Amino acid sequence: MTIAPSTVHEQARAFWTTGPGQGALRFEPLAAPTAEQALVRTVYSGISRGTEGLVFRGEVPESEYNRMRAPLQEGDFPYPVKYGYASVGQVEAGPDALIGREVFCLHPHQDRYLAPLELLQPLPDGLPARRAALGANMETALNALWDAGPRLGDRIAVIGAGVVGCLTARLAAAIPGTEVHLIDADPAKAEIAAAFDLAFLTPEAAGRTLPDACDLVVHVTGSPAGLAPALILAGFEATVLELSWYGTQTVPLPLGRDFHAKRLKLVSSQVGSVSPARRARRSHGDRLATALALLRDPAFDALLDGEVPFAELPETMARLAAGEAALCRLVRYD
């Protein structure tokens, strides 16, 4: 192990949620790494607008305080809490084989940090650090398709053209013979669909052209209102995969009408556990490595919608949590 004194810093700055809709950058001590750790200098981190927005607003249900913990979270829900899971940085101290390597880590927003070696995933060749910030989102999309098990030739609808929805639709469209529609209430999302060579429909248009037609419907709008249309698009004995997480919200769902007659399967998908379809043969590290390799596709740069300096993260998080439109907003560490 190499520990260079000039790169071991005594303090780091980290972003903490300090109250409902409030955040701050805090200084905290930073020790030299142990034999099981590495010191990472952050280059970029990504903001997961949906989940981090729920955390920032204090909308994590008390029943989920333990299950919702990020791998390297500090503090406890509701606050103060240091939360996040999309960090890309360069190893400054640790095993010689990692010195200077760019790595992805499920770490909160922080300019330098110590992390266990088993949680550091070196970036594959050809993956730039900016795009690698989508790693956690790609893991979610990959796990969702493992859960759903789409087949060649399937007709698939993805409702919600946010980051995870776009990633899921792009991966599904790579399966030979599939017909994938990306659906969103915002007509402007047609532009992002075009960047991924995907057909785009508004919910109203989809209701006219795709009722009872889809083998798989993936719902990922984050809005309870988006789930009911998914039942309309699903065909006989089709699967509706729910990727949205609503925190403390109640979700009304019309399970009358033809829900039973169509024998629909409503399946939840969540990234905290590896899909049962692959759990016996894939670890969390294996899944993350696959997700990063999939991100070598430069088309995914279309999901990166701007950068903000780390110093501006408290104000940026407040705007995003209040509803500012965004895909993946990157935090830049100078």
Beta strands, then each sheet from edge to edge (+ up, - down):
strand 1: 11-19
strand 2: 22-29
strand 3: 37-46
strand 4: 74-75
strand 5: 81-82
strand 6: 87-93
strand 7: 102-105
strand 8: 112-116
strand 9: 121-122
strand 10: 155-159
strand 11: 179-183
strand 12: 199-201
strand 13: 214-219
strand 14: 234-242
strand 15: 265-268
strand 16: 304-309
strand 17: 328-332
sheet 1: 1+ 2-
sheet 2: 8+ 3- 6+ 7- 9+
sheet 3: 8+ 3- 17+ 16+
sheet 4: 4+ 5-
sheet 5: 12+ 11+ 10+ 13+ 14+ 15+
end
